[in-house]
Amino acid sequence: MGQASTSSAARRSSATRTGSSTASTPLAVSRLRPAYQQVADQLRELILNGSLTSGDRLPPEADLGGNFGVSRSTVREALRVLASQGLVKTVRGTTGGTFVADVEPDQVSDYLETSIGLMSGSDALTLGDILEAREMLEVRAAGLAAKRREPRHVEALRAAIEREKHSRGRSVKFREHRHFHGIIIEATGNGLLTVMTEPVFRVLQSQFLSPGVPPEFWVQVDHEHETIVDRIDAGDSEGASEAMQAHLSRIRDAYHNV
Ligand SMILES: [Zn+2]
C-alpha cells in the first residue's frame, strides 16, 4: 500500500496533484470537481504536507490564479473554502493578505467534539465504539503516565480525588472525574493524546451519562482512582494499566444510549 501510493505520487507532477485520496482511483474523480475545489485541494495538501506552515503568507490572488491557470474569482472561492475549514485566515489592510492559520489544540478538540457528538449514537459510531476507543487509549496512557509523571501530576491527581469526594451533583461529579482522567493523559507528555481524548470525555458526559448513577458508584470510583494514582506514583506501569482497565470496565455501566 505504502509502496503503491509512493510510486503513484511520483508519477504525478506537482501541477496535477489532486490529493492522495484520489491517487489510486481509476476513475478520475478530480475531473468532476469544480476548479475552485481543485485549487483548494492542492493548497490544502501544501498545508498538510508542511510545504506551507502556520503564519506563512499565501501569494496574492492574481499570482495564485496565474499559477493554477484559473481566474481570481476561482482562487477567491477556493480561499473561502479553506477559511471555512479554519486552514487560512485573511487579514485586511496594507500588511494584510491571506495567511496559513495557527491551529490551537483547543480548536481541534472543539471540532472533534462536535463531529463525534454528531456521529455518536448512530450506527456509524455507537456508545460501544466510543468506550472501546477510550479504553484503548487510556489503559496504555496510564502505563505511560507511571513512567513519565512528574511530582506535580501526582499532586494534581490526589487533589482531584479530594475534590471528587467532596463534590455533589451528577454533572459536577462527572466534571471532576473527567478532570482526573485528563491529568493522567497530560502526564504522558503526549499532546496529541490530550487532543484526542478530551472531546471523547465531553461527548460521553453530555450524551451518554446515565441519570440514575447511585452514590455508591462514586464512592467506588474514588477508591479505584486512588489505586490508579498509587500505581502511577510508584512508577508501576503495568499496575497502573491494570488498575485503569479494571476501572474503565466497571464504569461502563454508568453510560447508556439515551
Ligand atoms: Zn475514573
Residues whose N, C-alpha, C, O or C-beta is under 5 A from the ligand:
A	BS01	ZN	H177
